[in-house]
Amino acid sequence: MKILLENIGRRFNREWIFKNLNYTFETGESYAILGRNGSGKSTLLQIIAGSLTPSEGRITYLQDSKKLDPDYVFPNLSIAAPYLDLVEEFTLTELINFHFKFKRFYAHFDTPAVIKLLGLGSSRHKPLKYFSSGMKQRTKLALAFCSDTSVLLLDEPTANLDSQGIAWYRSCIETFSERRLVIICSNQEHEYDFCQAQLNILDYK
């Protein structure tokens, strides 16, 4: 997939968060969106994901050189972010089964394989409301990694993860980023140091 941003801008009330942003993202490449906290990184990622509309400009999605209707973008992308909520009444198994009613599994994966990747076999029947913040973050990441999508969007991916969790994230990135368009919002170098390109949101203030 190719995602084209043309003169994108977003404002809240009268304040512009960013404007005049032109950029192209392409499958097979990894990109880091950088900037201090509150600079607009997450806002831009939500525009790319289609959950926010830009105040000005246009976003275009191309699949095999053909324009893709925004309504059909969702099956082609997966996202993990601290501000996205999980259904905490679900057990881990129920959540995974529910998620993959809307997404296809990554090749050779199924519900038991996702649980094995997480290392949470003993918690597969535990409601998520009893999970630690780190367990929840790993679960969000695993759902994104293990979805068969051409676009992978990650916002502050190691938030709430300890050193072991960060090593797990790095291993997953190496495994699941191949042949995908990967975009990471971060100001922590260990989250994005493998990215081929960087976009600093402060350049578009």
N, CA, C and O of each residue as an XYZ file, in Angstrom:
820
protein
N       0.835     -1.196      0.000
C       0.000      0.000      0.000
C       0.871      1.248      0.000
O       1.982      1.246      0.529
N       0.357      2.297     -0.593
C       0.997      3.607     -0.557
C       0.004      4.601      0.038
O      -1.164      4.625     -0.349
N       0.470      5.419      0.977
C      -0.376      6.433      1.604
C       0.224      7.797      1.285
O       1.383      8.073      1.597
N      -0.588      8.642      0.657
C      -0.133      9.977      0.253
C      -0.793     11.037      1.120
O      -2.020     11.088      1.217
N       0.003     11.875      1.744
C      -0.506     13.011      2.502
C      -0.202     14.278      1.695
O       0.950     14.545      1.351
N      -1.242     15.048      1.403
C      -1.075     16.256      0.590
C      -1.598     17.466      1.349
O      -2.800     17.608      1.573
N      -0.667     18.338      1.744
C      -0.996     19.575      2.463
C      -1.881     19.331      3.683
O      -2.817     20.084      3.951
N      -1.565     18.267      4.413
C      -2.362     17.896      5.580
C      -2.136     18.896      6.718
O      -1.006     19.290      7.005
N      -3.223     19.289      7.348
C      -3.162     20.130      8.537
C      -4.271     19.732      9.497
O      -5.324     19.249      9.079
N      -4.030     19.935     10.770
C      -5.047     19.654     11.784
C      -4.972     20.730     12.846
O      -3.889     21.084     13.312
N      -6.131     21.250     13.226
C      -6.174     22.237     14.286
C      -7.252     21.872     15.289
O      -8.223     21.190     14.961
N      -7.069     22.333     16.502
C      -8.064     22.215     17.556
C      -8.414     23.634     17.978
O      -7.551     24.414     18.380
N      -9.696     23.948     17.877
C     -10.147     25.326     18.057
C      -9.384     26.210     17.054
O      -9.470     25.968     15.850
N      -8.660     27.200     17.508
C      -7.957     28.083     16.580
C      -6.469     27.761     16.457
O      -5.742     28.430     15.722
N      -6.026     26.748     17.171
C      -4.590     26.442     17.196
C      -4.263     25.312     16.219
O      -4.856     24.234     16.271
N      -3.309     25.583     15.329
C      -2.856     24.554     14.404
C      -1.875     23.622     15.115
O      -0.888     24.074     15.695
N      -2.154     22.323     15.063
C      -1.240     21.323     15.625
C      -0.084     21.103     14.656
O       1.075     21.026     15.063
N      -0.411     21.003     13.378
C       0.572     20.968     12.298
C      -0.155     21.363     11.018
O      -1.385     21.325     10.965
N       0.593     21.739      9.991
C      -0.013     22.126      8.721
C       1.014     21.995      7.599
O       2.217     21.874      7.830
N       0.487     22.024      6.369
C       1.327     21.947      5.164
C       2.233     20.709      5.164
O       3.408     20.780      4.805
N       1.662     19.590      5.571
C       2.442     18.352      5.663
C       2.227     17.539      4.392
O       1.107     17.128      4.087
N       3.297     17.316      3.664
C       3.286     16.486      2.455
C       4.250     15.333      2.657
O       5.423     15.534      2.971
N       3.743     14.125      2.475
C       4.600     12.966      2.723
C       4.003     11.746      2.037
O       2.794     11.668      1.817
N       4.880     10.788      1.701
C       4.446      9.534      1.096
C       5.008      8.361      1.885
O       6.213      8.280      2.124
N       4.124      7.457      2.284
C       4.511      6.224      2.978
C       4.281      5.052      2.028
O       3.257      4.993      1.347
N       5.239      4.116      1.984
C       5.123      2.997      1.054
C       5.402      1.668      1.743
O       6.237      1.583      2.643
N       4.689      0.633      1.306
C       4.886     -0.716      1.826
C       6.324     -1.164      1.625
O       6.951     -0.871      0.607
N       6.832     -1.883      2.625
C       8.211     -2.360      2.583
C       9.184     -1.432      3.264
O      10.371     -1.741      3.372
N       8.692     -0.289      3.729
C       9.529      0.693      4.412
C       9.010      0.908      5.839
O       7.842      0.659      6.134
N       9.893      1.370      6.703
C       9.494      1.693      8.077
C       9.806      3.157      8.349
O      10.848      3.669      7.940
N       8.891      3.821      9.045
C       8.966      5.263      9.259
C       8.777      5.573     10.745
O       7.973      4.935     11.426
N       9.515      6.544     11.228
C       9.349      7.040     12.591
C       8.790      8.454     12.537
O       9.346      9.321     11.863
N       7.693      8.686     13.245
C       7.153     10.033     13.424
C       7.633     10.520     14.786
O       7.277      9.957     15.821
N       8.444     11.573     14.771
C       9.122     12.029     15.975
C       8.591     13.383     16.428
O       7.974     14.118     15.657
N       8.842     13.692     17.688
C       8.420     14.972     18.263
C       8.203     14.819     19.751
O       7.928     13.726     20.247
N       8.327     15.920     20.453
C       8.140     15.873     21.903
C       6.693     15.510     22.240
O       5.815     15.544     21.377
N       6.459     15.163     23.502
C       5.104     14.834     23.961
C       4.176     16.026     23.719
O       4.524     17.167     24.022
N       3.000     15.748     23.175
C       2.028     16.791     22.909
C       2.237     17.542     21.616
O       1.550     18.530     21.353
N       3.182     17.086     20.799
C       3.502     17.811     19.567
C       2.567     17.481     18.407
O       2.544     18.199     17.408
N       1.796     16.400     18.531
C       0.853     16.051     17.468
C       1.122     14.726     16.783
O       0.473     14.408     15.787
N       2.070     13.942     17.297
C       2.401     12.654     16.684
C       1.187     11.735     16.623
O       0.866     11.179     15.573
N       0.519     11.585     17.760
C      -0.638     10.684     17.816
C      -1.777     11.187     16.942
O      -2.493     10.391     16.335
N      -1.948     12.501     16.874
C      -2.987     13.075     16.018
C      -2.733     12.714     14.558
O      -3.655     12.336     13.836
N      -1.476     12.834     14.128
C      -1.149     12.481     12.754
C      -1.385     10.998     12.508
O      -1.909     10.622     11.459
N      -1.007     10.152     13.456
C      -1.206      8.717     13.280
C      -2.691      8.381     13.158
O      -3.070      7.519     12.366
N      -3.525      9.054     13.934
C      -4.961      8.801     13.855
C      -5.538      9.287     12.520
O      -6.500      8.706     12.017
N      -4.965     10.333     11.953
C      -5.381     10.767     10.612
C      -4.991      9.708      9.586
O      -5.786      9.367      8.711
N      -3.785      9.193      9.692
C      -3.341      8.141      8.776
C      -4.234      6.911      8.901
O      -4.540      6.255      7.905
N      -4.652      6.598     10.137
C      -5.509      5.430     10.371
C      -6.950      5.667      9.939
O      -7.729      4.719      9.840
N      -7.310      6.915      9.683
C      -8.671      7.223      9.268
C      -9.640      7.459     10.399
O     -10.838      7.617     10.162
N      -9.147      7.489     11.642
C     -10.044      7.722     12.778
C     -10.224      9.205     13.078
O     -11.116      9.578     13.840
N      -9.385     10.057     12.486
C      -9.544     11.506     12.536
C      -9.482     12.046     11.112
O      -8.768     11.502     10.269
N     -10.219     13.103     10.848
C     -10.136     13.753      9.538
C      -9.233     14.982      9.647
O      -9.235     15.649     10.682
N      -8.475     15.290      8.621
C      -7.637     16.493      8.658
C      -8.497     17.747      8.550
O      -9.571     17.721      7.950
N      -8.024     18.833      9.129
C      -8.720     20.120      8.996
C      -8.532     20.699      7.606
O      -9.365     21.464      7.120
N      -7.427     20.327      6.969
C      -7.186     20.728      5.590
C      -6.309     19.677      4.925
O      -5.637     18.896      5.599
N      -6.323     19.667      3.607
C      -5.507     18.726      2.862
C      -6.234     17.430      2.553
O      -7.426     17.284      2.824
N      -5.493     16.496      1.980
C      -6.102     15.260      1.498
C      -5.178     14.081      1.774
O      -3.956     14.188      1.666
N      -5.785     12.960      2.131
C      -5.058     11.709      2.308
C      -5.594     10.705      1.297
O      -6.805     10.538      1.150
N      -4.671     10.035      0.600
C      -5.044      9.080     -0.432
C      -4.378      7.742     -0.145
O      -3.191      7.686      0.176
N      -5.149      6.667     -0.263
C      -4.647      5.310     -0.068
C      -4.624      4.606     -1.422
O      -5.639      4.567     -2.117
N      -3.476      4.050     -1.797
C      -3.343      3.336     -3.062
C      -2.980      1.886     -2.793
O      -2.022      1.599     -2.076
N      -3.746      0.980     -3.367
C      -3.483     -0.454     -3.267
C      -3.259     -0.978     -4.673
O      -4.170     -0.939     -5.500
N      -2.065     -1.464     -4.953
C      -1.730     -1.921     -6.310
C      -1.988     -0.818     -7.333
O      -2.524     -1.061     -8.414
N      -1.593      0.402     -6.964
C      -1.707      1.599     -7.822
C      -3.148      2.054     -8.046
O      -3.389      2.966     -8.836
N      -4.097      1.435     -7.366
C      -5.497      1.830     -7.490
C      -5.958      2.525     -6.209
O      -5.634      2.089     -5.105
N      -6.707      3.599     -6.367
C      -7.191      4.357     -5.217
C      -8.165      3.509     -4.407
O      -9.083      2.895     -4.951
N      -7.947      3.491     -3.112
C      -8.766      2.700     -2.204
C      -9.717      3.623     -1.459
O      -9.299      4.628     -0.884
N     -11.008      3.275     -1.472
C     -11.989      4.064     -0.738
C     -11.645      4.023      0.755
O     -11.364      2.949      1.288
N     -11.663      5.179      1.439
C     -11.321      5.202      2.874
C     -12.127      4.217      3.715
O     -11.634      3.721      4.729
N     -13.368      3.927      3.303
C     -14.195      2.983      4.061
C     -13.623      1.569      4.043
O     -13.983      0.748      4.886
N     -12.734      1.272      3.090
C     -12.171     -0.066      2.956
C     -10.711     -0.130      3.399
O     -10.016     -1.116      3.157
N     -10.266      0.930      4.045
C      -8.884      0.958      4.518
C      -8.707      0.097      5.765
O      -7.671     -0.549      5.926
N      -9.699      0.079      6.645
C      -9.574     -0.577      7.947
C      -9.075     -2.017      7.864
O      -8.197     -2.383      8.645
N      -9.590     -2.860      6.952
C      -9.078     -4.249      6.908
C      -7.605     -4.344      6.545
O      -6.989     -5.392      6.742
N      -7.031     -3.271      6.020
C      -5.647     -3.299      5.562
C      -4.656     -2.733      6.567
O      -3.457     -2.696      6.292
N      -5.132     -2.291      7.725
C      -4.202     -1.751      8.714
C      -4.504     -2.268     10.102
O      -5.639     -2.615     10.430
N      -3.459     -2.311     10.908
C      -3.614     -2.648     12.329
C      -2.872     -1.596     13.139
O      -1.868     -1.041     12.692
N      -3.379     -1.331     14.329
C      -2.840     -0.244     15.144
C      -2.788     -0.672     16.604
O      -3.677     -1.368     17.095
N      -1.737     -0.246     17.284
C      -1.618     -0.435     18.734
C      -1.180      0.892     19.335
O      -0.226      1.512     18.863
N      -1.877      1.320     20.373
C      -1.585      2.609     21.001
C      -2.063      2.593     22.448
O      -3.040      1.914     22.764
N      -1.387      3.334     23.338
C      -1.787      3.349     24.750
C      -3.215      3.824     24.978
O      -3.862      3.400     25.936
N      -3.724      4.715     24.094
C      -5.060      5.280     24.294
C      -6.171      4.407     23.743
O      -7.344      4.748     23.898
N      -5.844      3.295     23.106
C      -6.872      2.375     22.617
C      -7.247      1.404     23.723
O      -6.374      0.776     24.323
N      -8.524      1.279     23.995
C      -8.994      0.438     25.087
C      -9.238     -0.993     24.624
O      -9.584     -1.239     23.469
N      -9.051     -1.920     25.541
C      -9.417     -3.313     25.333
C     -10.746     -3.576     26.030
O     -11.118     -2.863     26.962
N     -11.458     -4.603     25.574
C     -12.714     -4.993     26.232
C     -12.324     -5.808     27.458
O     -12.046     -7.002     27.352
N     -12.303     -5.170     28.610
C     -11.700     -5.773     29.792
C     -12.555     -6.859     30.419
O     -12.076     -7.603     31.275
N     -13.826     -6.964     30.005
C     -14.660     -8.055     30.506
C     -14.333     -9.374     29.800
O     -14.657    -10.450     30.302
N     -13.690     -9.282     28.637
C     -13.300    -10.484     27.899
C     -12.098    -11.146     28.559
O     -11.249    -10.475     29.146
N     -12.039    -12.473     28.454
C     -10.790    -13.164     28.758
C      -9.839    -12.956     27.587
O     -10.247    -12.474     26.530
N      -8.580    -13.316     27.773
C      -7.612    -13.167     26.694
C      -8.050    -13.958     25.458
O      -7.981    -13.452     24.338
N      -8.494    -15.177     25.662
C      -8.941    -15.999     24.536
C     -10.138    -15.368     23.839
O     -10.189    -15.328     22.610
N     -11.096    -14.877     24.606
C     -12.281    -14.248     24.014
C     -11.902    -12.999     23.226
O     -12.444    -12.753     22.148
N     -10.976    -12.212     23.761
C     -10.555    -10.995     23.068
C      -9.899    -11.313     21.725
O     -10.199    -10.677     20.715
N      -9.017    -12.286     21.722
C      -8.341    -12.661     20.477
C      -9.347    -13.171     19.459
O      -9.292    -12.795     18.288
N     -10.268    -14.026     19.897
C     -11.290    -14.550     18.982
C     -12.163    -13.423     18.433
O     -12.534    -13.431     17.259
N     -12.486    -12.461     19.285
C     -13.310    -11.321     18.852
C     -12.544    -10.469     17.838
O     -13.087    -10.095     16.798
N     -11.296    -10.167     18.142
C     -10.479     -9.326     17.250
C     -10.392     -9.935     15.854
O     -10.496     -9.225     14.854
N     -10.202    -11.243     15.791
C      -9.982    -11.878     14.498
C     -11.280    -12.272     13.787
O     -11.267    -13.030     12.818
N     -12.377    -11.754     14.280
C     -13.595    -11.743     13.469
C     -13.531    -10.622     12.437
O     -14.243    -10.650     11.434
N     -12.670     -9.632     12.692
C     -12.574     -8.447     11.834
C     -11.258     -8.400     11.054
O     -11.149     -7.660     10.076
N     -10.277     -9.167     11.467
C      -8.981     -9.220     10.792
C      -8.645    -10.679     10.487
O      -9.127    -11.603     11.143
N      -7.798    -10.854      9.462
C      -7.262    -12.179      9.182
C      -6.006    -12.403     10.021
O      -5.271    -11.464     10.328
N      -5.776    -13.657     10.383
C      -4.546    -14.001     11.099
C      -3.344    -13.887     10.169
O      -3.429    -14.184      8.978
N      -2.229    -13.453     10.734
C      -0.940    -13.517     10.043
C      -0.658    -14.977      9.707
O      -1.129    -15.878     10.401
N       0.101    -15.211      8.656
C       0.358    -16.575      8.183
C       0.843    -17.492      9.311
O       1.744    -17.140     10.074
N       0.230    -18.664      9.397
C       0.590    -19.721     10.349
C       0.214    -19.377     11.792
O       0.697    -20.019     12.725
N      -0.642    -18.373     11.981
C      -1.071    -18.025     13.336
C      -2.548    -18.356     13.532
O      -3.346    -18.338     12.595
N      -2.876    -18.657     14.781
C      -4.252    -18.820     15.223
C      -4.285    -18.376     16.678
O      -3.282    -17.894     17.203
N      -5.433    -18.536     17.334
C      -5.549    -18.048     18.715
C      -4.506    -18.661     19.654
O      -3.858    -17.913     20.387
N      -4.313    -19.986     19.669
C      -3.272    -20.535     20.554
C      -1.880    -20.002     20.235
O      -1.067    -19.814     21.140
N      -1.596    -19.756     18.951
C      -0.267    -19.247     18.585
C      -0.055    -17.823     19.086
O       1.053    -17.468     19.487
N      -1.105    -17.006     19.066
C      -0.993    -15.645     19.594
C      -0.740    -15.689     21.099
O       0.091    -14.941     21.612
N      -1.449    -16.555     21.799
C      -1.257    -16.691     23.244
C       0.157    -17.173     23.556
O       0.775    -16.721     24.520
N       0.667    -18.095     22.734
C       2.037    -18.580     22.922
C       3.039    -17.462     22.694
O       4.006    -17.331     23.445
N       2.814    -16.642     21.647
C       3.698    -15.506     21.381
C       3.742    -14.573     22.587
O       4.803    -14.056     22.939
N       2.592    -14.361     23.216
C       2.518    -13.483     24.377
C       3.153    -14.110     25.616
O       3.546    -13.394     26.537
N       3.256    -15.425     25.645
C       3.752    -16.097     26.832
C       2.766    -16.038     27.982
O       3.154    -16.007     29.150
N       1.470    -16.020     27.636
C       0.432    -15.857     28.662
C      -0.531    -17.041     28.693
O      -1.730    -16.877     28.920
N       0.010    -18.230     28.461
C      -0.841    -19.416     28.460
C      -1.597    -19.609     29.758
O      -2.751    -20.037     29.741
N      -0.967    -19.300     30.887
C      -1.627    -19.496     32.183
C      -2.720    -18.462     32.429
O      -3.522    -18.615     33.350
N      -2.758    -17.390     31.596
C      -3.761    -16.326     31.772
C      -4.789    -16.306     30.644
O      -5.526    -15.331     30.493
N      -4.842    -17.376     29.854
C      -5.716    -17.347     28.675
C      -7.197    -17.261     29.019
O      -7.996    -16.806     28.201
N      -7.571    -17.695     30.227
C      -8.976    -17.622     30.634
C      -9.228    -16.530     31.678
O     -10.287    -16.486     32.303
N      -8.247    -15.661     31.855
C      -8.362    -14.584     32.843
C      -8.943    -13.334     32.166
O      -8.487    -12.972     31.082
N      -9.938    -12.661     32.772
C     -10.437    -11.399     32.211
C      -9.332    -10.344     32.172
O      -8.492    -10.270     33.070
N      -9.349     -9.540     31.127
C      -8.281     -8.558     30.953
C      -8.258     -7.492     32.046
O      -7.234     -6.841     32.251
N      -9.365     -7.309     32.742
C      -9.385     -6.307     33.809
C      -8.422     -6.669     34.939
O      -8.082     -5.822     35.764
N      -7.982     -7.934     34.973
C      -7.032     -8.367     35.997
C      -5.594     -8.383     35.462
O      -4.673     -8.779     36.178
N      -5.400     -7.959     34.220
C      -4.058     -7.904     33.641
C      -3.317     -6.675     34.137
O      -3.938     -5.650     34.419
N      -2.005     -6.763     34.247
C      -1.184     -5.585     34.539
C      -1.135     -4.693     33.306
O      -1.526     -5.105     32.213
N      -0.654     -3.469     33.491
C      -0.553     -2.549     32.362
C       0.400     -3.095     31.297
O       0.165     -2.919     30.101
N       1.471     -3.753     31.729
C       2.407     -4.338     30.783
C       1.791     -5.476     29.987
O       2.026     -5.593     28.784
N       1.004     -6.318     30.651
C       0.325     -7.423     29.955
C      -0.670     -6.885     28.938
O      -0.799     -7.434     27.844
N      -1.370     -5.821     29.288
C      -2.320     -5.214     28.347
C      -1.606     -4.643     27.129
O      -2.070     -4.800     25.999
N      -0.466     -3.973     27.364
C       0.277     -3.399     26.255
C       0.800     -4.482     25.323
O       0.728     -4.334     24.103
N       1.318     -5.553     25.871
C       1.782     -6.666     25.038
C       0.624     -7.250     24.239
O       0.791     -7.617     23.077
N      -0.544     -7.336     24.856
C      -1.714     -7.872     24.155
C      -2.091     -6.987     22.973
O      -2.373     -7.491     21.886
N      -2.097     -5.667     23.177
C      -2.396     -4.741     22.073
C      -1.402     -4.923     20.929
O      -1.787     -4.979     19.761
N      -0.134     -5.015     21.275
C       0.889     -5.182     20.255
C       0.735     -6.510     19.521
O       0.867     -6.565     18.299
N       0.457     -7.578     20.263
C       0.315     -8.899     19.634
C      -0.854     -8.920     18.656
O      -0.747     -9.514     17.583
N      -1.971     -8.281     19.011
C      -3.115     -8.228     18.102
C      -2.744     -7.502     16.815
O      -3.161     -7.907     15.729
N      -1.964     -6.433     16.932
C      -1.534     -5.691     15.744
C      -0.534     -6.496     14.924
O      -0.672     -6.608     13.706
N       0.468     -7.055     15.588
C       1.490     -7.826     14.882
C       0.886     -9.019     14.145
O       1.253     -9.301     13.004
N      -0.032     -9.710     14.794
C      -0.538    -10.987     14.268
C      -1.741    -10.830     13.348
O      -2.349    -11.827     12.959
N      -2.095     -9.609     12.996
C      -3.130     -9.354     11.997
C      -2.474     -9.291     10.615
O      -1.427     -8.667     10.441
N      -3.093     -9.935      9.658
C      -2.550     -9.968      8.299
C      -2.934     -8.676      7.580
O      -3.878     -8.647      6.791
N      -2.190     -7.615      7.864
C      -2.454     -6.307      7.273
C      -1.194     -5.791      6.600
O      -0.082     -6.148      6.988
N      -1.373     -4.952      5.596
C      -0.218     -4.395      4.897
C       0.365     -3.187      5.616
O       1.493     -2.782      5.336
N      -0.408     -2.599      6.555
C       0.040     -1.409      7.284
C       0.013     -1.696      8.783
O      -0.976     -2.203      9.313
N       1.113     -1.366      9.456
C       1.234     -1.559     10.898
C       1.541     -0.211     11.539
O       2.587      0.383     11.275
N       0.633      0.271     12.380
C       0.764      1.573     13.029
C       0.959      1.370     14.529
O       0.137      0.732     15.187
N       2.040      1.909     15.060
C       2.354      1.741     16.478
C       2.633      3.093     17.108
O       3.451      3.866     16.610
N       1.948      3.370     18.208
C       2.147      4.624     18.933
C       2.730      4.297     20.303
O       2.107      3.589     21.092
N       3.927      4.813     20.586
C       4.618      4.557     21.849
C       4.546      3.070     22.206
O       3.996      2.713     23.248
N       5.095      2.204     21.356
C       4.871      0.763     21.513
C       5.405      0.138     22.790
O       4.890     -0.894     23.219
N       6.423      0.730     23.415
C       6.945      0.107     24.637
C       6.444      0.781     25.911
O       6.985      0.547     26.992
N       5.412      1.617     25.788
C       4.806      2.203     26.989
C       4.359      1.083     27.927
O       3.692      0.142     27.499
N       4.722      1.183     29.192
C       4.345      0.226     30.240
C       5.084     -1.111     30.151
O       4.744     -2.047     30.875
N       6.086     -1.214     29.276
C       6.849     -2.458     29.182
C       8.161     -2.343     29.949
O       8.818     -1.302     29.936
N       8.531     -3.442     30.620
C       9.830     -3.490     31.298
C      10.897     -3.926     30.292
O      10.603     -4.074     29.106
N      12.116     -4.131     30.748
C      13.213     -4.463     29.839
C      12.948     -5.757     29.078
O      13.298     -5.872     27.903
N      12.328     -6.734     29.747
C      11.990     -7.989     29.081
C      10.936     -7.746     27.997
O      11.006     -8.317     26.909
N       9.960     -6.888     28.313
C       8.923     -6.562     27.345
C       9.474     -5.801     26.152
O       9.022     -5.999     25.025
N      10.454     -4.925     26.393
C      11.073     -4.183     25.290
C      11.825     -5.141     24.364
O      11.769     -5.002     23.142
N      12.528     -6.111     24.951
C      13.232     -7.113     24.137
C      12.232     -7.927     23.317
O      12.496     -8.255     22.161
N      11.089     -8.252     23.911
C      10.025     -8.976     23.197
C       9.504     -8.144     22.028
O       9.296     -8.669     20.935
N       9.296     -6.859     22.255
C       8.847     -5.953     21.178
C       9.848     -5.942     20.036
O       9.459     -6.048     18.873
N      11.137     -5.814     20.354
C      12.163     -5.762     19.317
C      12.187     -7.056     18.496
O      12.375     -7.025     17.280
N      12.000     -8.168     19.158
C      11.951     -9.443     18.462
C      10.742     -9.523     17.537
O      10.847    -10.011     16.411
N       9.588     -9.041     18.016
C       8.365     -9.061     17.214
C       8.485     -8.144     15.999
O       8.042     -8.497     14.906
N       9.077     -6.979     16.187
C       9.264     -6.059     15.060
C      10.074     -6.735     13.958
O       9.742     -6.631     12.778
N      11.128     -7.419     14.352
C      11.972     -8.096     13.367
C      11.192     -9.182     12.627
O      11.398     -9.398     11.433
N      10.296     -9.862     13.345
C       9.538    -10.962     12.753
C       8.391    -10.479     11.885
O       8.158    -11.028     10.808
N       7.667     -9.457     12.339
C       6.384     -9.112     11.723
C       6.400     -7.870     10.835
O       5.358     -7.503     10.293
N       7.530     -7.223     10.672
C       7.537     -5.999      9.869
C       7.865     -6.237      8.400
O       7.717     -5.334      7.577
N       8.305     -7.433      8.072
C       8.722     -7.713      6.696
C       7.550     -7.530      5.726
O       6.443     -8.011      5.966
N       7.819     -6.833      4.642
C       6.848     -6.598      3.554
C       5.615     -5.809      4.027
O       4.558     -5.885      3.399
N       5.743     -5.063      5.112
C       4.648     -4.222      5.579
C       5.093     -2.762      5.592
O       6.286     -2.457      5.603
N       4.116     -1.879      5.590
C       4.378     -0.462      5.808
C       4.274     -0.241      7.314
O       3.199     -0.410      7.890
N       5.366      0.129      7.948
C       5.406      0.284      9.404
C       5.614      1.758      9.740
O       6.555      2.392      9.261
N       4.714      2.295     10.575
C       4.839      3.683     11.033
C       4.798      3.684     12.559
O       3.865      3.154     13.164
N       5.816      4.283     13.174
C       5.935      4.285     14.629
C       6.029      5.716     15.136
O       6.895      6.477     14.704
N       5.134      6.083     16.057
C       5.205      7.379     16.739
C       5.991      7.192     18.031
O       5.665      6.322     18.839
N       7.015      7.996     18.224
C       7.868      7.749     19.380
C       8.786      8.922     19.654
O       9.060      9.735     18.772
N       9.261      8.997     20.895
C      10.432      9.825     21.208
C      11.440      9.006     22.021
O      12.293      9.552     22.721
N      11.314      7.663     21.904
C      12.245      6.741     22.546
C      13.016      6.000     21.452
O      12.428      5.234     20.689
N      14.325      6.225     21.375
C      15.093      5.720     20.235
C      15.012      4.205     20.072
O      15.029      3.703     18.948
N      14.925      3.471     21.182
C      14.895      2.009     21.063
C      13.616      1.516     20.385
O      13.548      0.362     19.961
N      12.612      2.372     20.280
C      11.374      1.981     19.622
C      11.445      2.114     18.104
O      10.685      1.462     17.388
N      12.356      2.956     17.610
C      12.333      3.274     16.180
C      13.700      3.282     15.503
O      13.781      3.638     14.328
N      14.765      2.910     16.185
C      16.100      3.089     15.608
C      16.351      2.252     14.355
O      17.336      2.478     13.652
N      15.487      1.301     14.071
C      15.609      0.485     12.865
C      14.890      1.109     11.666
O      15.027      0.609     10.550
N      14.136      2.177     11.867
C      13.337      2.773     10.795
C      14.234      3.420      9.743
O      15.246      4.045     10.058
N      13.831      3.250      8.479
C      14.632      3.805      7.385
C      14.427      5.307      7.206
O      15.308      5.994      6.690
N      13.267      5.824      7.630
C      12.968      7.244      7.414
C      12.374      7.842      8.678
O      11.756      7.143      9.482
N      12.569      9.146      8.842
C      12.032      9.856     10.004
C      11.287     11.103      9.550
O      11.725     11.808      8.642
N      10.164     11.361     10.189
C       9.365     12.561      9.955
C       9.245     13.269     11.293
O       8.666     12.725     12.233
N       9.779     14.465     11.388
C       9.702     15.224     12.639
C       8.508     16.170     12.560
O       8.473     17.072     11.723
N       7.542     15.959     13.429
C       6.294     16.739     13.384
C       6.568     18.222     13.627
O       5.789     19.073     13.198
N       7.678     18.541     14.315
C       7.991     19.933     14.605
C       8.354     20.720     13.343
O       8.351     21.951     13.353
N       8.664     20.012     12.269
C       8.963     20.686     10.998
C       7.726     21.223     10.321
O       7.823     21.928      9.316
N       6.551     20.897     10.862
C       5.289     21.284     10.207
C       4.424     22.129     11.123
O       3.197     22.097     11.025
N       5.044     22.874     12.000
C       4.312     23.772     12.898
C       4.052     25.112     12.199
O       3.447     26.008     12.789
